[in-house]
Amino acid sequence: MKPSAELQAALDAAEQAAGIARSLFQRNIEVRIKADKSPVTEADVRCEIAIREILEARFPSYGFYGEETGSRDQGADSLWLVDPIDGTKAFVREYAMFSTQIALMRGGEIVLGVSSAPVYGELCFAERGRGAYLNGKALAVSSIAGVESAALSSGNMKSLATGAQWTKYGALVARLNRIRGYGDFLHYHLLAGGKIDAVIETDVNILDIAACVAIVTEAGGRFTDLAGAPITLQSDSVLATNGRLHEPVLAALS
């Protein structure tokens, strides 16, 4: 498809960030620990600055909410959501499970997303009403409807294990056909492509997942928090499925 001006800006920004990330990957760069105890590197900051420059130059009236450089006009009707290096711990430990996440929220709803994993070799994007694509190929979720036939991937197991739903999660796992923990961008790419059927995550930030909301939804899936509520700026958990499995999984966890 021919991207809109907004999607093209996000794709161009992701490409710029990809070049920076590749140039610094496996270069033993300095790591600092932020107040929230998460790591940050030169790559995180430089990627976000490059992304922000492109997006703000093309859409100066839009708000910006980034992981590293902060927010501008976060209450704007159109708001860019950016995580320049989602998976900084992987980046620091020099394996390829990191990505750049860029999304646009308008009127409180996510209307496009770009998920770029330059070293892993996947570029995924979606725009409302126009489908989702991975490396140029259209994506579609699976048609599996039964929990016993489903493959589910979970992220942030530590926080899930200390939460109120742990016992019910264990009972759900016992029913599944397969359980995996692909994590970060990868399990959303797999879900959108019909390779797995559901994703559960806890302890997430909107910047981690916003682009993937657009991708999974445009591939025909459904994306909520673990209570079944729509994703917002405050969301901190995920249930993403092929749609057919959403209610059965919600029921198993409730």
N, C-alpha and C positions, 0 to 999 in steps of 0.2 A: 504494500500500500504506500501511497505518497503521504508522508507525515505532515501533520499540521505544523504551523510555525512554532507552536509551543513544544510539541514533541521533538521537532528538529533541534530546537535549542537544547533540550535535555539530552538528546543523543550527542550533539556536538560537545556539550559540557562533559558528558561521560567519557567521550573519546579523549578529550584533553586530560582528564584525570587519569585515564588508563596509561597514557604515556608517562606521566609523573610516577604512578605506582610501579610500573615496570622498571623505570630507571633506578628506583630506590629499593626494590625487592631483593632480598638476600644480600644487602650491603652493610649489615651490622650497624644500622643507624641507631641513634640515641633514643631511648624510651623514657618518658616521664609518666608518673602516676598522678592522675587528676584527683580532685577532692572526693569524687565518688569511687575511688580506688580502681578505676579503669585506666588502661594504658593509652597514651597518645604519642604519636611519632611525627617526625617531619613530614612524612607522607600524608598523614591525616590532614594536617594544616594546609600544606601546599595544594593538595587536591581540592579541598574545600574553597580555598581562595580562588583557584582557577575556575571552578564551577560557578561560584558566586559572581565573578566578573562577567562571565558569559550571560548568565540568566538575568542579572540586573541591567546589563547593557541593552538587552533585547526587550525586556519587560520591566521598565523602571517603576511602574506603578504597583507591581506585585510585591507581596510580602515575602520574606525569606526566613526560614527556620533551619539552622544548621547545627550539626553536632559539635563543631569546634569554634566557629566564629560568631555564634550567637544568632539572635533573631532581629529582624527589622519588620515593623508593622505586622506582627503576628495575627492581628485581628482583621487583616485585609481579606476581602472576598476571595481573591486568588492568592494562594500561599504555596511557595515552593518548600518542599520538605527534603532535606539532604543529609545523608550519612556518607561522607566521602570515602571512608574505609570501614565498611561493616565487616567485622572479623579482624580487628586490630591484633588480637592475641595470636591468630593464625599468621598474620603478616609478620609479627615479631618473631615467631618461632619458625618462620621461613617455609610454610607450606601454603598451597594455593587456594585455600578455602576463605577467601575474602572477596569483597565486591564493593562497587560504588552503587548507592541507592539514591535515585532522584525521583520524586513524585510531585504532582501538582494537585492540590486540594482546592476546590472551588465550592463556595457555599456549604462548606462542611463535608463535602463528598470528594473522594479521590477520583480524578478524571483521567490521569495518565501516570505511567510509571516506567522507569528504565532501571534494569538490574544488570550491571556490567561486571563480569568477573574476568578481567583481562588475562591473568596468568592461567586460570583454569580453562579459559577459552570459550566462554559463553556470554552472549549478549542477548538479553531478553527484554522486550518492551511491549507495551499495550496502551491503547487509547480507547476511551469509552465509545462503544458502538462500532469499533473498527477491528476488534480481535486482538489476539496476543500472538507474539512471534518469538522464536528462539533461533538465532543465527539465520534469520530470513525465512524460516519455515513456520507455517501457521500451527498453533497449538490447540489441543482440545483435551479436556479431562476425560477420565475413564467412565465407563458405564456401569461399574460394579455397584451393586445396591445392597449387598448383605455384609454385615460386619465379619462374618466367618470367612468371607472370601477376600477381605480387604487387606491392603498393606498400608500401615501407618508409620509415620516418622515423628519422633518427639525431639524437642529441643529444650535446653535448660532443665535437665532432669533433677538437678539439685534442688531448685526451688519448687519443682513439682512434687518432689519427695517429701518436702516439709509442709505441703499445703493440705487443705482439708479434703481434696479430691483424690489423694494418693491411693486409698483403699479401693475406691471405685475405678480408678485408672488401672490398678492391678487386675481387677476382675475383667475389665475391657480387654487388656492385653491377652489374657488367657483365651479369649474368644477369637482373636484376630488370626488371619492366615499368616501374616508376617509383621514383625515389629523391627523398625530400624531407627537410627538417630543420625540422619544425614546432616541436619543443622543448617543454620544461616540461609543463604540464598538458595542452596542446592535443593533442599526438599520442596521449596515452592516451585522451582523450575520443573522438577520431576512431577509434582502434582499437576501443574498446568499442562504438561505433556502426556498425561495419562499413564505415567510409569509407576506412580504410587497413588493412593486414593484419599489420604487424609494426613493432616499435620496438626499436632498439638504443641503449643509452646506457652511457657510462663515467663515472667520477669523480662518482658520485652518493652521496647520504647517505640513510639509511632515511627520514628525515623528508621528503625530497623525493618519495618514491615510495610510501610506505605506503598512503595512501588509494587510490592508483591500482591497487595490487595487488588490493584488494577490488573495485574497479570493473571492471577487466578480467576478473578471474576470474568474477565474478557475471554478466558479459555472455557468458560461455561461452569465454573465452580462457584462456591459460596465461601465467604470469609467473614467471620464474626469473632467476638471474644468468647471465652469459655462459658459464659452465661448465655450466649446466643444473641448478645446485643451488637449493634453496628459498631464498626471501628471508628474511634474518634481520636483527637489529639491526646486524650488521657488514657487510652487503652493500654493494658499491660499484659494481656494474655491473648492467645489465638486458638481458634478452631477453624481450620481451613479444610474444605473437603471438595469432592467432585459434585457436591450438591445432593445427590441421592443418599449419601451417608450422613448428611448433617444432622438430621433429626434423630436417627438411631444412636449416633455417638453422643449427642447432647443428652438424650434420655439415659444412656449408660452412665454418664458422669453426674447427673443431677440427683 
